[in-house]
Amino acid sequence: MMRTIPSQDARAKHEEAFRQSEGSVRLEGIDPLDFPVYRELKERILSGEITSDQATDILLAQYTNANQTAA
């Protein structure tokens, strides 16, 4: 997978989006930073290694596989 280095502006926009979404989730009583997979995917997005769409695909695959194994 090819890493693209995000511009400072793009990274700042992503960081702001994360800040807002994390705040919203915390209002519900959950701190997303308590979840290692979240922290890993967030850093991979911010570093330009993956896109947010790819992170979504990774999460869906991980939890879909976990649910199928548990069934």
C-alpha positions as CSV (number, residue, x, y, z in Angstrom):
1,M,0.0,0.0,0.0
2,M,1.4,3.4,-1.0
3,R,1.5,6.0,1.7
4,T,0.6,9.5,0.7
5,I,1.8,12.4,2.9
6,P,-1.1,14.6,3.6
7,S,-0.7,18.3,3.2
8,Q,-0.8,20.3,6.5
9,D,-4.2,21.6,5.5
10,A,-5.6,18.2,4.9
11,R,-4.1,16.8,8.1
12,A,-5.5,19.8,10.1
13,K,-9.0,19.2,8.6
14,H,-8.8,15.5,9.6
15,E,-7.6,16.4,13.1
16,E,-10.5,18.8,13.5
17,A,-13.0,16.2,12.3
18,F,-11.6,13.7,14.7
19,R,-11.7,16.2,17.6
20,Q,-15.3,17.0,16.9
21,S,-16.4,13.3,16.5
22,E,-14.4,12.3,19.6
23,G,-16.2,15.1,21.6
24,S,-19.6,13.9,20.4
25,V,-18.9,10.3,21.3
26,R,-17.6,11.4,24.8
27,L,-20.9,13.2,25.4
28,E,-22.4,9.7,25.0
29,G,-20.1,8.4,27.8
30,I,-17.6,6.6,25.6
31,D,-14.0,7.7,25.1
32,P,-12.9,6.4,21.7
33,L,-9.2,6.7,22.7
34,D,-9.9,3.8,25.1
35,F,-10.0,1.5,22.0
36,P,-6.6,0.5,20.6
37,V,-8.0,-0.2,17.1
38,Y,-9.5,3.3,17.0
39,R,-6.1,4.9,18.0
40,E,-4.3,2.8,15.4
41,L,-6.7,3.6,12.5
42,K,-6.8,7.3,13.5
43,E,-3.0,7.5,13.3
44,R,-2.9,5.6,10.0
45,I,-5.5,8.1,8.5
46,L,-3.6,11.1,9.8
47,S,-0.3,9.8,8.5
48,G,-1.8,9.3,5.0
49,E,-1.3,5.5,5.1
50,I,-5.0,4.8,4.6
51,T,-8.2,6.8,3.8
52,S,-11.2,7.0,6.1
53,D,-13.0,4.8,3.7
54,Q,-10.3,2.2,4.0
55,A,-10.4,2.4,7.8
56,T,-14.2,1.8,7.6
57,D,-13.6,-1.3,5.4
58,I,-11.0,-2.6,7.9
59,L,-13.4,-2.2,10.8
60,L,-16.3,-3.8,9.0
61,A,-14.1,-6.7,7.9
62,Q,-12.7,-7.2,11.4
63,Y,-16.0,-7.1,13.2
64,T,-17.9,-9.1,10.5
65,N,-15.3,-11.8,10.8
66,A,-15.4,-11.7,14.6
67,N,-19.2,-12.0,14.5
68,Q,-19.1,-14.9,12.0
69,T,-16.6,-16.8,14.2
70,A,-18.7,-16.3,17.3
71,A,-21.8,-17.6,15.6
